[in-house]
Amino acid sequence: MRNLSGSRVRGIVVVLAAAAVLAVFAAAGALANVSLVKVSSDPFKNTSSFHKTQVEPDTFAWGTTIVSVFQTGRFEDGGSSDIGFATSTDSGATWTHGFLPYTTVYSNPPGTFARATDPSVAYDPKHDAWLIESLGMNGSGEGSAVIVNRSTDGGLSWSKPITILTQDGADKNWIVCDTWASSPHYGNCYTEWDDNGAGNLLQMSTSTDGGKTWSMASVPSTSVIGGQPLVQPNGTVIVPTDDGFEGDVESFRSTDGGASYAGPVAISPISNAIDGSDMRSPPLPSAEVDAGGKVYVTWADCRFRSGCSANDIVMSTSKDGLTWSTVTRIPIDPTNSGVDHFLPGIAVDSTTKGKAAHLALTYYYFPTNNCTVDTCQLDVGFVSSSDGGRTWSSPVQLAGPMKIAGLPLTNQGYMVGDYMSTSILGGKAWTVFAKSKGSACTLGQIKSCQQKMVAPASGLAVTGGQIPVGRERPVALGLGRATGGLRTAS
């Protein structure tokens, strides 16, 4: 899983003339789709939600296992028919898929909740437990309870959900476990969400027994949304998050095993471009940590584009969660290209660090931001770095183009998810993402939508070296707008 570096480490600096840089970008424009494999599709037939639809994936990888989770059968006003999973126990060679039991009334066996939403996945190696966290919903809007399903057979079968907290208004949860054997809190698992009903108040909870029981943490009384807790090798928990209004990225920190958190610490304001696609794409952060404890945080931001004309994926880093680097732009396209990038999913190879850290980034994009629902062409892209983010590979197109109207429509726009994810396993990057081939998506018509979860058939090479991070200065800071404000539906 994991869902954002500016302090660029320097190795051998390669100086490119301006014309050569443009030539590299031009070559990167000739993109070709990679081989993809379907890992899951929507089998549900209730006419109250969109079908066939799967949205909002997260992934986590450990050993030879990759587990992805996602919403299946998306409702227009929040949530889904059930949470789906796709698991590979052989490093992505084959996949097993299914749906969580005992969660919603549509599950098999059925549960008590009307819907489920916002899935996130983690692994606890100390207790050999995979955990899928989600929100159970009793109706539209936000969650009614934060729940977790456990697996002790490598992510192939799942328990009844365990309730972390019953809370009307729960929204945008995320889970992580301390996987560092040298950490004083090895085996602790941490989850974050916000109480939308109380103004998006920060909520944190900790488990020390593989997700069986949970204890609420002491946290500052402040608004957040889309936080992603991370654990450093020394056991410190750092939680990059949006400020609750999609106006700033900030972080919180715990040094006592998740008993209490301090913050917020400012990372950066957010500037976000406006487009005519009616696409649901909030600028929420995606974050991971390397073997040295360095935290990388990315989000969509238009500060480097004249007039805030389109979004880049930008990055800031920190070694302690207290001091953050200057925001830099991941050089996927030139700043005058008009390409609009959003919904990043960053991965960091946890066996690498510092100048040799391997990074991988999956994202959605429009080839031009000057488009509408009818004309926007939605694509999925990928770039990587093998030197801690100092240089990046040329972009690879993973999928597309897709029609916006072929996606399920929510009360906040057409949807592939509010987040996505990338993981690195065995030196390769793995991502599971929503791909649509339909031109229309009609509520209640079982086969009108054609959106499923796919993954690269053989993983993605983590390279870098072609395109150096530039030294562009922000030109549009403050010219964008927050693209959502308080969340009204998960």
Order of alpha helices (4+ residues) and beta strands (2+ residues): alpha-beta-beta-beta-beta-beta-beta-beta-beta-beta-beta-beta-beta-beta-beta-beta-beta-beta-beta-beta-beta-beta-beta-beta-beta-beta-beta-beta-beta-beta-beta-beta-beta-beta
